[in-house]
C-alpha cells in the first residue's frame, strides 16, 4: 500500500462512490476507505426477515437521552444498497426561496441550470428509467430519460388511468434499476417484490456499489480498503490542511495521508466525524470556525406511508413502485403552502404482517397483503440551526431534532386518504410498519424520528464562510484540502428523494477536483466523455440497455 495518496475518499455511497467513478481517469493515486465490507450475495438478500441484518444496529441518542436506531447501511455502496432506487431531480423552484407553512425554504447559491447537465449524466450512470413531460412540476430538461419508463403492472395501470380520468397528473416514477423489458431474458432485473428496502441479489438495482464503484475498482490507481471506520482527521499545525486520516481497520488503528481528503459518510456521520476531529486550531470541530454550522440545519423530510386496502379488487403486483404524483407539491387551491410528493413504494408482503394481526383487524393479514396498494408521502422540512447533530466523547452521536412543517404533511395525508377512498383503493387505510427501521414495531402513518434515510443539510454550501461550512465546490472554507460530498451540502431538502441530487453534485465536484489535480475534463459535443492527459482506461460510462449483470 502506498504511503501517501493524491486523494482519500471516505465512504462509497451516492456521494463517495460516484466521486470515485468520476476522478479515476485522472490516473492519480486514490485511496477509498469504506466502513463496511462488500454486502454478500445470499438468499437473505431477498428475505423479509433475513434482510434486517443489513441495517446497522448502532445506537444514537435524542436530546433527552432516548435511544435512536437509524438503521444505516454500512457496506460498499452505503445506504444505496438498500434504498428504493427512486431518483428524482429537485424541482426548479426548489432552488429558490419559497414560503412554507412554518417559514421559508432558503435560496440556493447555485440554481437548477447549474445542475441540469450533471443530472443528465447521473441518470445515465445510474440507468434511470422515466418519461419527461408527464409531470407538470418537472424541471426543464434538454434530454429525455436515458431509459424508457418502467411499465405498470395491470392493477397499478388501472389506478394510474383512474387518477388521470379525475384530472390528476400521475407520471412514471424515475427509477434506477437495470431492467430491459424489451428483452427480459437478458435483463438483470426480474421485477421482484423485494427491491424497496432490500439489497439486490442479482445486482440489478442501480446502487453506488454496482453503478459507480465496481466498474472502476480494478483500475491500478485505486486502493479500496473495506472494514475501515474512520475515527478522526488530523491537521497541520496551522489547522489549514488535513494531514492524517485515522481509521480502525479490522481492529487496528492506521494513519493514512493524502493531498486531498473527501468526507462522504452521510450527513449525520460526516458532521459527527468533523466534530470529533476538533483540535487547538478547530476547538469546536473541524471546519467549524467561521460558521459554527457543522452538524446544524439537519433535515430528513417529514415522511410517512399509507397502505390502502381495497375490499373490491386484489393487487397481485410484485414490482409496484412505478408511479408518482406531484399534484400537491406546491399546494392546492385554498392552500398556498407546499404539501409534497406522493409515490408508490414496495409492495406489502405477508411476512411483514405476521405477529401483528390485531393491528389490522377486522381485516386479516392475508387480505391486507393481497389487496393493498402502498404509498409513500414526503413533505419538505425546513432548515433550522437548532436541529443538529452533536457528539459526546468519541462514539456517542446525539440527534437533536424537532420536526417542522407538520401541518402540510398532515393535510397531504388526509387529502390522499380521501382520494384513495373515492377511487376504491382505500376502503381501509392501514399503517405501514418497519420501513427504514426494521423491527421497530411502530404503527402510525408518519415515520418516527429515527428515520434518517433522507439526511441532508449538516454542512451546507454557500458563498459566505460566515453562513456556510462549504464553498460552492463543497470545499471546507476553513480547511484547504477538505471536501464534503454527500447530502450534507443541501441548503434545503425539497420534497423528493435526495439521492439523484447527491449523485449529480458528486459529478460536479468531481470535475472541480480533476481540475485541481491538473487533469481537466473535456467533452465533445457528439462524443463520449474523455479526459486529458490521455490515460488508457476502460470506459466507465453506463451502457445502453444492459445485456448481462456484472
N, C-alpha and C positions, 0 to 999 in steps of 0.2 A: 504494500500500500504506500503510495507517495506520501512524503512527509507534509507537503503543502499543496493546496489546491487553488485553482483560479476562482472557483465558485463552490460554495457549500449551500445545498438546499435542504432545509429541514421540513420534512413532510412530503407525501406523494399523492395528496388528494387533488381536487379540482384545480387548486392553485399551483401547488408544487409540482405535481405530475405534468401538468400542461406546460409550465415554465421549462421544465427539463426538456420536454419534447421540442420546444422552440429553440433552445440555445445549444443543443447538442451539435449542430453542424458547425459551430464555431471552432471545433477541434480543441477547445480549452479543456483542461482537466476539471471534471465536475464530480464532486462528492455528494451523494444523496444519503441522508440519514432518515430512516423510517422506524418509528417506534415499534411497529409490529412486524410479523413475518408475512409471507405471501399467504393469502387465505386458501386453505386446502380445498381441493375439489373432492367432494364426498356426498353421499346421499343426504346428509343432514342439510346441505345447501337448500334443498327443496322440501324440507320437513318443517311444518309449523313450529313444533316444539324444539326440534333439533336446531333450528336457526337462531334460537335465543343466545346460543353460546358465542355468536359472532359479535354481540354487543358487549362492550366493556361493563364490568360490574363495579367499576370505580365509584367512589363516593365523593360528592362535592356537598356544599352546605349552603343553606339560605342564611339570610342575615340574623335569623333567630336561632341558628344552630341546628335547624332541622336538616335531615339528610336529603340530598338530591342525587338521583341516579340518571344522568343524562343519556347513558347508553351509547356513547360514541363508539365508532368502529375503528380499531387500531390494526389495520393491515395495509399492505401496499395498495394504494388506491383510496385510502382513508374512508370517509363516510360514503363516498360514491359506490363502494362495494355493496351497500345495502339501500341506496337511495331509490326513489321511484322512477328515476330517469326522465322526469318532466323537465324540459329545457326551454324555458320561456325567455324572451327578451323583455327587459323593462319597457314600459310604455314611454313614448317620447316625453309626455308631461311628467313622468316620474322624476325626470332630471331637473324639473323646475320647482320653484316654491309654490306650494299648493295648500289651501286651507282644509283642515280636517276638523272633526268634531272637537278633539281635545288640543288643538293647536295647529301649527304649520309644519308641513314637511319641507325641509330646507332645500335651497337650490344647490345643485352640484356644480363644482368648478369646471367640469367638463360636461359636454352635452351628448345627447344620443348620437349626433352625427360623428362625434369623436370615437364612438364605439362601434358604429354600424359595420365598417369593413371587418372589424375583429369578430363581431357576431357572425358575419358571413363565414369566416374561416373556422370559428368554433363549431358551427353547425356541420361543416364538412368533416372536421376532425372527429367529432363525436357522433357522426352519422344520424343527424336529426331528421325525422320524418314529420312533415307538416304540409300545410297549404296556405299560401299567402292570400290576403284579401278577404278571407272569410270572417275575420273578427274586426268589427268596426273600430276597436281601440288599438289595433295593430300599428306599431310604428312603421314609418316608411321604410321600404327596402328596395334595393336595386336588383336583387337576385331572388329567384324562387328558392324554396327549400331544396336542399341537395337530394333529398329522398322523398318519395310520394307519401301522402298521409296513410296512416295505418287504417285499414278498413274496420268498420264497426261490425261486431257480431250481431245477429238478427234482432235480439231484444234491444240492444243499445241503438241500433239503427232506427228501430221503431220509435224509441223515445226521442232521438235526435229529430226525426221528422215531425213528431207531435209538437216539440218545442218550436220548430220553425213555423209550423202552421199557426201557432199562437202569436207570431210576430217577433219571437226572440231570435237571437243570433248565435246559436251554438256553433262551434267550429272544431276541426280536428285538433286534438291536443298535440303539441310538439313533443315528440318522444325520441329519446336516444336509445334505440335498440338496433341490433344488426339483423334486420328482417328483410327477406326477399320474398314477397308474396307472389311475385310472378313465377318464381321457381322455388317452391317451398322445399323441394327435395335437396336443394343446395343451400338452404337458409340456415345459418347458425341458430337464429331464434325460432322456437317452435310454438310461440304464443301460449305459454303455460300459465297456470294460475298462481305461480309462486315467483313473481317478479318484484312487485312493490313491497319493499322491506326485506327481501331475501337476496343473498348472493346468487349469481347465475352460475350454475354448474357447467354450462356449455360455453361460457364466456361470450354470451350474445347480448349482454347489456353493455351499453357504452359507458363504462366506468373509467376512471382515470388510469387504473392499472392496465386494462385491456386496450384502451384507445390511445393513451399517451406514453405510458412507461414501457410496456413490453415491446412496442415497435422499435425502440431505440436502445434498450438496455444492453444489447450485445456490442454496442459501439466501444472501441478501445479507450475512449477518453472518459468513460463513465465508471465510477466506483459506487456501487449500491450496497449499503450496509443496513441490514434489517435487524430488528430487535435491538434498536439503538435509541433509547429515550434520552433526549437532550435535557440536561438539568439546568444549565446556566450558560450565559455568554460572558466572556471576559473582554475587557477593553484595554487599550493602551493607557499610558499614564495620563495623557491629555483627555481621555474619555471620548475622543473623536472617531476612533476606529474599533471595530470588534477584532480582537487578536486571537481569540480562542473559543472553541465550542466544546463544552464538556458534556460527554454523553455516557450513559450507563449502557454498555454493550454486553448483554448477557451476563450481567453481574460485575463487570469490570469497568471502572471509570477510565475513559480515554479522552485526551485533549486533541481536537482536530483544529487545523489552521487553514485559512483561506483568504484570498484578497477581497472577495465579496461574499456576504452571508445573507441568505434569504430565509426568512421565517414563514412557514406555510403550515401551521399546526391547527388552523381553525380559529375563529375569532376569540373563543374562550381561552384555549391553550396558548395561542400566540401571545395574547396580552399577559397571561399568567407567567409565561417564560420571561418576558421583558421585565415584569415587576419583580420577579425572583432574581434578576440579574443586576439589581442595583449595586452601586459601589460609591466611593467617596465623590466621584465626579457626577454620579447619577443617583443621588440619595433617595429619590422617590421612585426608582425603577428606570431601567434603560430606556433612552429616547423620550423621557418624560419631563425634561427640564423646562422646555419652552412653553408647552401647552398644559401639562398636568392632566392630559386626557387619555393616557394609556389605560385601557380597561373600561373607560367610560362610554356612554351612549350605546350600550348593548341593546340590540334589537333582535327579536326572534319571531316576529309576526304574532298576531292573535290567530290561533289555529283551532280548527275543530272538524268534526266529521258527522255526517248524518247517514244512517242506514235506513233507507226507505224500503219497507216490505209491502209488497202488493199481495192481496188475497185473490187477485184476479188472474195474474199471469206469473209463470215461473221465469227466472232469468238464468238460463243454463250457460251464460257466458263464462269463459275462462280468463281471457285477456280482455278485460272490460275498460281499461284505462285509455280511452280513445277520444274523449270529448271534454271540452272546456267551455265555460260561459263567462263573458265579461260584461253582460248587460248592466250590471250594478256596480261596475268597477269605480266609476266616478259619481255614483249616487243614482237617484231616480227622481222623477217629478215629485215635488213636495218634500224632497230631502236632498239638500245641496252638498252633503258630505260624502266622500268616497266610502264605499262599502266593501268592495273587494272582489276576489276571484272565486269561481266555483269550478271544480274539475272532478272527473271520476277518479277513483282510486282502486287499489287492488280489491278483488272480489273476496267477500267474507267466506271463510272456509269453516266447516263444522268443527274441525279440531280446535279452533279458537273459541268455540262457544261451550264446549263440554265443561261441566262443572259449574256453569253459571245459568243453569236452566231457569232458576227463579227470577233472574233479572229480565228474562224475555217473555215471561208469562203475560197474557194467556197463550202466546204463540209458543209452539215447540221450537227447539233449536233447529230441527230439520226444516221447518217452514222458513225460518229466518235464512238459513244457508241456501235453500232452494230458490227463494223468491226475492232476495234482497238486491238492490242496486245501491252502491256505496259512493258517497260524495265527500269531497274534501273542500273545506272553505278556508280562505285566507283573507285576513284584513291587515292592512298596514299598521304597525305600531310605530310610534314617533320617537326620535332620539331624545333622550333625557340623560344629562350627565349624572343624575342620581342613580340611574340604572347601570350598574357597573360590576366588573369582575375585580376581586382583590385576592391577595394571597396572605396566608398566615403561616409563617415558617416555610420550610422547603417544599411541602407537599399539599397542604390544605388550601383548596380553592373555594372561595365564597362567591356565590351569585346573588347580588343584592339587586333585586328587580321587582318593580311594581308595575303591573300592566296598565297601559293606557289605551285609548280608542276602543274601549269595550262596547260602547253603545252601537256603533255601526256594525260591529260583528254580530251582536245580538239581533239587530234589525235584519241583517243578511240571513241569519239562521231562520228567523220567523218567516221572512219573505220566501225563502226556498222551501220551507216546510209547506207553506200554503200552496205553492205551485205543484209540488210533488203530490199533494192530496188531490188537487184539481185534475191532474192528468193520470190518476190511478196508480201512481208509483209510491204513494205514501199513506196507504191505508193504516199502516203502523210505522211510526218513526222510533227507531231504537238506537241506543248509543253504540259507538264503535269502541272496542276495547283493545288495549295493548299495542297501539301504534306508536312507534318511536320509543316505547318504554315497555319492553317485554315483561310480563308477569306483574305489571303494576296493578291490575285489577280495578282500574277506575272505570266508572260508567256514567260519564257525563258527555255532553256534546263538545264542550271546549277542552282542548288539550291542557294538561297540567303544566306547571311552571317548568318542570324538568324536561320539557320537550324543547330541546335546543338544536334540533336539526337544521333550522334556518338562521343560525347565529351569524350576525354581522355587526359592524359598526364600532368595534372597540379600539381601532387605531385609524380614525378617519383621515382621508387625504384632503388637501386643500392648498390654497395659495399663501396662507399666513401661518407662520410657525407658532404664533400665539394661540391660534384656534384650531390647529391641525397637528396631528402626530407625524403625518407623512406628506411629502410634497406630491406634485402631480404625477411623478413617476413611481410613487409608492416607496420612495427612499425616505428613511427617517431624517427629519430635519436636524436632529442632534447628533447623529452618528453617520459619518460619510459613506460607509460601506455596508450599511444595513438596510435591507428591504423587507417589507411585509407583503406577501402576495397570497391572500385568501379573502374571505368575506370581511375582514377587519376594516378595509378601506372604505366601505359603504358610508355615504352621507345620510341616506335614508333607506328604508327597506323595500319600498314599493309593496305590491300585494301579489307578486308572483314568486315562484321558487327562485332563489338567488343563484343557482349553480351556473347557468349559462353566462351570467354577467361575471362571475368569478373566473370562468374559463377565458372569456373574451379579454378580460383585464390582464390575465396572466400572459396571453399572447402579446398584448400591448406593451406590458412591462418587459417582456422578453426581448422585444425589439430594441427597447432602450438599453437593456443590459448588453445586447450584442454590440450596439454602438459604443458603449463604454469599454467593451473588451477589444474594440478596434476591428470588429467583424460586422460590417454593415450588411443589412438585408436588402435585397433588390428583387423586384418582381416585374416580369414582362407583362404587358397588357394582356396577351393571349397565351402566355406560357405558365409553366409551373413556378412555384417559389424556388428561388436559388439564393445562394449565399456567396459572399466573397470575403476573404480569399477562397479560392476554389478548394474544396475539401471533398474527397471522393467518399461519399456516404450513400447508403441506400435511401430510397425515398421514405420520408416519414409522413407523407400526406395520406389521408384516408382515401381508399379506393372506392370506385363506384360499387354498386350492389355487391356485397361480399359473396364469394363463392364457397369458401371453406372457413371454418372457425380457426383462428390462430391457435 
